[in-house]
Amino acid sequence: MRRSRSREALAAAQAALAAEHAAVYGYGVVGGRVDDARETEAREAYDAHRARRDAMIRAVRDLGAEPGAAAAAYALPFPVPDANAAVRLAAELENRVAAVYADLVRAATGGLRGEAAAALREAAVRAVRWSGGSVAFPGLAERAASTGPGGSPGGPSPRA
């Protein structure tokens, strides 16, 4: 049972790391297209995801595994030609990140669970700021709608 729980936590941590890699990439696109009024918000989100990515790298190592590497590039879930699309992309990234952290909250224990809960909360707050709306249980209700190709909820899909 304990070993199974460990594997589940590791898989969820790797998924959270993959989502953070995708979010960092996605926010590079958001930052390049968002209007001046939201540029600071995009930069702060980018920095937050870089910090969470680094924390997830440490968490995966602490769980005894090699952290998954970022893809060279990611396919975005939709075209992002302008500032409005950039805002929609930012909200989508946050919803996808929230979904994987919800999984990590369920799978992890101790300090990692607390960190996952904090990351889920932060992503949910950013999603509300970008989209202007919220859901009762961020990361859960919209899970089915926000899964990418192959059921991956992590964000933009790696390009082959």
C-alpha positions as CSV (number, residue, x, y, z in Angstrom):
1,M,0.0,0.0,0.0
2,R,2.8,2.5,1.0
3,R,4.7,1.7,-2.2
4,S,1.6,2.2,-4.3
5,R,1.0,5.6,-2.6
6,S,4.6,6.5,-3.3
7,R,4.2,5.7,-7.0
8,E,1.0,7.6,-7.2
9,A,2.6,10.7,-5.6
10,L,5.6,10.4,-7.9
11,A,3.4,10.2,-11.0
12,A,1.4,13.2,-9.8
13,A,4.5,15.2,-9.0
14,Q,5.9,14.4,-12.5
15,A,2.6,15.5,-14.0
16,A,2.8,18.8,-12.0
17,L,6.3,19.3,-13.2
18,A,5.3,18.7,-16.8
19,A,2.4,21.2,-16.3
20,E,4.8,23.8,-14.9
21,H,7.2,23.3,-17.9
22,A,4.2,23.9,-20.2
23,A,3.1,26.9,-18.2
24,V,6.5,28.5,-18.4
25,Y,6.5,28.1,-22.1
26,G,2.9,29.3,-22.4
27,Y,3.6,32.4,-20.4
28,G,6.4,33.2,-22.8
29,V,3.7,33.5,-25.5
30,V,1.3,35.3,-23.2
31,G,4.0,37.9,-22.3
32,G,4.7,38.5,-25.9
33,R,1.1,39.2,-26.9
34,V,-0.6,40.6,-23.8
35,D,-1.3,44.4,-23.7
36,D,0.7,46.8,-21.6
37,A,-1.9,46.9,-18.8
38,R,-1.5,43.2,-18.1
39,E,2.2,42.8,-18.8
40,T,3.2,42.9,-15.1
41,E,0.6,40.3,-14.3
42,A,2.0,38.0,-17.0
43,R,5.6,38.5,-15.8
44,E,4.6,37.7,-12.2
45,A,2.8,34.6,-13.3
46,Y,5.8,33.5,-15.4
47,D,8.1,34.0,-12.4
48,A,5.7,32.1,-10.2
49,H,5.6,29.1,-12.6
50,R,9.3,29.1,-12.9
51,A,9.6,29.0,-9.1
52,R,7.0,26.2,-8.9
53,R,8.8,24.3,-11.7
54,D,12.0,24.4,-9.7
55,A,10.2,23.3,-6.5
56,M,8.7,20.4,-8.4
57,I,12.1,19.4,-9.8
58,R,13.3,19.2,-6.2
59,A,10.1,17.3,-5.1
60,V,10.6,14.7,-7.8
61,R,14.2,14.2,-6.8
62,D,13.1,13.9,-3.2
63,L,10.8,11.1,-4.2
64,G,13.7,9.3,-5.7
65,A,13.3,9.9,-9.4
66,E,14.8,11.9,-12.2
67,P,12.7,14.9,-13.0
68,G,11.1,15.0,-16.5
69,A,12.7,17.5,-18.8
70,A,10.9,20.3,-20.6
71,A,10.0,19.7,-24.3
72,A,11.8,21.9,-26.8
73,A,8.5,23.4,-27.9
74,Y,4.8,23.1,-27.1
75,A,1.7,23.2,-29.3
76,L,-0.7,25.8,-27.9
77,P,-4.3,24.7,-27.4
78,F,-5.5,27.5,-29.9
79,P,-3.9,30.3,-31.9
80,V,-2.8,33.3,-30.0
81,P,-2.6,36.2,-32.5
82,D,-3.5,39.0,-30.1
83,A,-3.9,40.3,-26.5
84,N,-7.4,38.8,-26.1
85,A,-6.2,35.4,-27.1
86,A,-3.2,35.8,-24.8
87,V,-5.5,36.4,-21.8
88,R,-7.6,33.3,-22.7
89,L,-4.4,31.3,-23.0
90,A,-3.2,32.5,-19.5
91,A,-6.6,31.4,-18.0
92,E,-6.4,28.0,-19.8
93,L,-2.8,27.5,-18.5
94,E,-3.9,28.2,-14.9
95,N,-6.9,25.9,-15.1
96,R,-4.7,23.1,-16.4
97,V,-2.1,23.7,-13.7
98,A,-4.8,23.7,-11.1
99,A,-6.0,20.3,-12.3
100,V,-2.7,18.6,-11.9
101,Y,-2.1,20.1,-8.5
102,A,-5.5,18.8,-7.4
103,D,-4.3,15.4,-8.4
104,L,-1.1,15.9,-6.4
105,V,-3.0,17.1,-3.3
106,R,-4.9,13.8,-3.5
107,A,-1.8,11.6,-4.0
108,A,0.8,13.3,-1.7
109,T,1.2,13.5,2.0
110,G,3.0,15.9,4.4
111,G,4.9,18.9,3.1
112,L,4.4,18.0,-0.5
113,R,0.7,17.9,-0.1
114,G,0.8,21.3,1.6
115,E,2.9,22.7,-1.3
116,A,0.5,21.2,-3.9
117,A,-2.5,22.8,-2.1
118,A,-0.8,26.2,-2.1
119,A,0.1,25.8,-5.8
120,L,-3.6,24.8,-6.5
121,R,-4.8,27.9,-4.7
122,E,-2.4,30.2,-6.5
123,A,-3.3,28.8,-9.9
124,A,-7.0,29.1,-9.1
125,V,-6.6,32.8,-8.1
126,R,-4.6,33.6,-11.3
127,A,-7.3,31.8,-13.4
128,V,-9.9,34.0,-11.9
129,R,-7.9,37.1,-12.5
130,W,-7.3,36.2,-16.1
131,S,-10.8,34.9,-16.9
132,G,-12.9,37.1,-14.6
133,G,-14.8,34.0,-13.4
134,S,-14.3,31.1,-11.1
135,V,-15.5,27.5,-10.3
136,A,-16.5,26.0,-7.0
137,F,-13.7,23.4,-7.0
138,P,-10.8,24.6,-9.1
139,G,-8.9,21.9,-10.8
140,L,-11.8,19.4,-10.5
141,A,-15.0,20.4,-12.3
142,E,-13.3,21.5,-15.5
143,R,-10.8,18.6,-15.5
144,A,-12.6,16.7,-18.3
145,A,-12.9,19.8,-20.5
146,S,-9.3,20.9,-20.1
147,T,-7.5,17.6,-20.8
148,G,-5.2,17.8,-23.8
149,P,-4.3,15.2,-26.4
150,G,-4.0,11.8,-24.8
151,G,-5.8,13.0,-21.7
152,S,-2.9,15.2,-20.5
153,P,-4.1,18.1,-18.5
154,G,-0.7,19.8,-18.2
155,G,-1.0,22.6,-20.7
156,P,0.2,23.0,-24.2
157,S,1.2,19.7,-25.7
158,P,4.9,19.0,-26.5
159,R,5.6,19.2,-30.2
160,A,7.0,16.1,-31.7
